[in-house]
Each structure stands twice: as structure tokens, then as C-alpha cells.
């Protein structure tokens, strides 16, 4: 799926405009949640996870604005690069941004941005470079499932687990999880992944929602197990890597489940 109101030789100009819109949309998610947290209308853990839940889907949906040219993915990748740089500068104390710290840290310590938050931005960058949908013919659903599990699954698991999980916890190798949080992890992963696939399928004939049902359920189930594993602050990496591994397995050994390239070239 692609968009370019200009002529083909000016596709790069439209992509620059799309880049500005994309960055603005993601930045608004952060800034609005920073103001909500400052007003104390919601607890910090919730505003932090709201950013986690919304940032990736908002960003990937702005891909629909880009022209789909060979340069689109690289121009779009500037958005996560800017956040990587910003998180690094804030986390190392070389830059101050109260809204970012309020929105994305549990304790208010800027150094927290160098952990899971930074990993989140790095994943957005890698996913953009490897799975950006450069036009309908090269559309790849891998990015949508990776970011669906990362945002919806991991985000809702923490919110629901804290609010409804109670004191009874379980986990593998020392991890502490709740039944409510685990169910939310599975449902959040599936709903967000399938929802993104449904949105993109409107303009991509090769995206048959029936064919995505089983692989999305399998992937959501596996990442739910992975999320129950320690160590802490690494969920963003382990969830994303597990989705990639499953996509590779499907593509190489069960192609009926994944009739798409492993990455977009």
C-alpha cells in the first residue's frame, strides 16, 4: 500500500512530508501521555504502557502515507533513529525532556530510557529496514505481527496483570507473572497483530485474513510463553526475536502458513 500525490520523480519529497507527519504523530503520543502523567490522572505504570501500546501501531500505520519507492523505508526509518538518539541523550544526562521521562520511566530516572525504551526504538528501526511495505507488490506482514505482539501483547499484559492479577503469581525460571496478565498478553498480541493485518489488507489483495488466522494464533501463543521468561527489561527484545524465529520456521518448513518472503528486499 502506498500514497504519492506528486509525480514519480518527486516521490522523495512526498516521503519527506510523510516523515514529518509520522514523527509528529508518534511525538504526540509521548507528549500527551506526559501531560496526563503530570496531572496524576493515571499512575505512571499505566501512562508508560499506553505509550508502549500506541507508539508502534501509530508509527507503522503512517507507513501508509509513504510513496512506496525504493527510498521510502530509509526515509521512514529516520523516525525511530531520532528517538534512539533522543533516548540515548536523555538517558546519559546530555539532554533533558521531562515529558519523555514521565511517559517512559517507572521511577523518573532518565537512565531507565537506556533499557526497554531504547530497545523498543531500536526494534522499530530494524523492523522498518527489514519489513517496510514498499508498495502493494512487496507488502510483507512480518512487521505488523512483530509490532502487534510487541505493543498490544506486552503493553496490555502489564496493565491488566497489575490491575486484575492479584497476588497469585507464577513464572518460568523465577519470573513473576499473573494469569490475568498472561491472558492479556495472548489476546493483546492476537488482536493488535490481526487488527493491523486487517487494516493493511484493505489495499493489499495478497493479504487474506483467513490465511493469517492460524499463524497469528500460533505466534501469539508462543510469545505469551516467551513473555513469562526472565530476565526483566528484555521483553521487547525476546518477544520480537521469537516472532522473527517463528516467521523463519514457517517460511522455510511450513510455507503454507507463511507464503511471503522472510524480509522485504
N, C-alpha and C positions, 0 to 999 in steps of 0.2 A: 504494500500500500504506500502511495507516495502523493505528494502535493507540490505543484510548482506553477504558480500563476504567471511566471515570467517565461521567456524563451529559453531553449535548452542551453544556450551559451551563457545565460545569466542564472543558471541553477545554483551556482555557488553563492550568489547574492541572496537568493531566497533562503538558502541554508543558513546564512549568517542571521537573517531575520528570525528564522525558526530557532536558532541557537539562543538568541536574546529572549524569546518568548519562553523557551524551555527553562532557562536559568531563572527567569523571573517567577515562573510557576513553582519551581522547587523551593526557591528562596522564600516565597510567600508562605509555604507550608511551615518552614522553620520559624519565620518571624511571628506569624500568628500564634503558633504554639508557645513561643517565648513570652508573648504578652499574656496568654492565658495562664501560663505557669506563674508569671509575676503577680497576676491578680489573685492567685491562690484559689481559683475556682475549681481546679483539678490538681491532684497530687502530682509530684514530679515524675514518678514512675509512669503515670498514665500519659502525660504530655510527651514524655520521651518516646514512648511506644507509639503514640499517634504519629509522630514524625517518621518513625520506623515503618509504620504501616502504609503511610501515604506517599512518602518521598519517591520510592522506586516505581510504583504504579503511575504516579503523576508524570515522572520523567519518561518512562517507556511509552506512555500514551502520546507524549509530544513528538515521538518518532514519526507519527502520522503526518506531522507538519512538514517534514523534510522532503526534498525533491527525489530522493532515492538514487542520486548519482553516485559514482564511484567514490566521491569525496564525502558523502553525507555522514558516514559513520565516524569519520575522523573529526569533522566539524562538531557533530553531536557529542563526541567524547570529551570536548572541551568543558562541558558542564561538570561531569564528575572530577575532571582534573582540577578545576577551580576549587571544588570542595575538598579534594585531597590536600591541596596547598593550604587552604584556609584552616582545615582541621589541624594540620601539622604545625602551622604558625601559632594557632591558639594554644594547642597542647604543649608546645615548647616555651610558651610565655612571650613569644615575639610579636603577638598580636592580641588585642582584646576585643571580644564580642560577647556582650552579656546575653544577648538573645540566643546565640548558639549554645553557650554554656548551660543556660537554663533549660533549653529544649532537649539537650542531648546528653547531659551528665546526671548521674544519680545523686551525687554528693555536692555538686557545684565545683568540683576540682577540674580545672581545664585539662589536666593530664589524662582524664578519662577519654577524651576525644581521640587519643592515640591508640585506643584499643578497638572495641567493637565498632564504634562510629567510623573510624578510619577504614576499617576492613569493609564496612558497608559501601563506602565511596569507591574503594578500590575495586570491589566486585562490580559496581555499576560501570566502571571504566572497562574492565575486562569483558563484561557481557556485551557492551557496546561494540567493541572492536571485533569480537568473535561472532556475535549473533545479531548484529543490527540488520533489520529487514530492508535491504536495499531494493525497494520496489517489489511488486507482486511476484515476479518470476523467481526472485531469490529469497522469498519470505522464509524465515526459519522460526519455528515455535519454541526453540530451546530457551531463548531469553525470557519469554513470557512465563514459562514454568519455573525457571530459576528464580526470577524476581517475585513470582506469585508465592512460592514457598518461603522465600526469604522475608518478604514483607507481611503477607497475610498470616502465614503459619506461625512464624517466630514472634511476630508482634502480638497477635491475639492470645497466644499461649501464655505469655507473661501477664497480660491484663486479666484474663479470665482465671488463670491459676491463682493470682493474688486475691482476687475478689471472691471467688467461689470455691477455691481449692481446699480450704480448711487446713487443719494441722496434720492430717494424714498424708504422708509423702512416701514416694518410692523412687527408685532410680537404679541405674546400672553403674557399678564401679564407683559408688559414692555420690552420684548426682542426686539432687533432691527435686522431684517433680510431683505434681498432683494429677489426679485422674481428670479433673476438670480442665487443667491446662493442657494435658495430653490430647484430650478430645478436641479442644480448641485448636491445637496445633494441626491436627489432621484436617479438620473442617476448614480452617483458615487457609491452609495450603491448597486444598482442592478448590474451594470457592474462588479464591483470588486467581489461581492459575487458569481455571476453566473460564472464569469471567473475562480475563484478558484475551484468552484464545477466542472467545465468542465475539468480543469487540473487533478484533483484527480479522475474524473470519467474514465480516460483512463485506470486505473488499478483496478477500483472498479466496478464490474458488477452491484451491487445494486444501484449505483448512476445513475438513469435515469434522464437526463436533462429535459425531458418533465415534469416529476412529480415535479421537483423543480421550474418550471416557476411560477406557481401561488403563492406558499408560499413566494418565494423570492420577487415577486412584492408586496405582502401584507406587508411583513416585511419592505421593502424599503420605502413604503408609510407611514407606522406608524412611523418609526424612523425619517422621514422627518418632521412630525408633532412634535415629541418629541424634535428635534433639534431646533425648533422655540421657545422653552420654556426656561425661565431663570432657575436658576441663571448662571452667567458666570463661566468659568473654570470647569464646571462639565459635559460637553458634553460627555467626554469619558466614564463616569460612567452611565449617563442616557441612552445613546444610547445602550450600552452593556446590561444593565439591561432590557431595553424594548425588545430587541431581545430575551433574555432568557425567559421573561414572555410569549412572543408570541409562542416560541417553546413549552413551557409547555402547553399552551392553545391548540395548535394544537395536541400535543401528547395525551392529556387527553380527549379532547372533539371533535376533528376533526382528528382522526388518519389517514384518507385518505390523509391529507396534510402532515403528518409527521409520516411515518411508521418506525421510528427509535427510539432508546432509548433516553431519555431526556439527559442523560450523559453517558459517556463511563466508565464502571466499569472494 
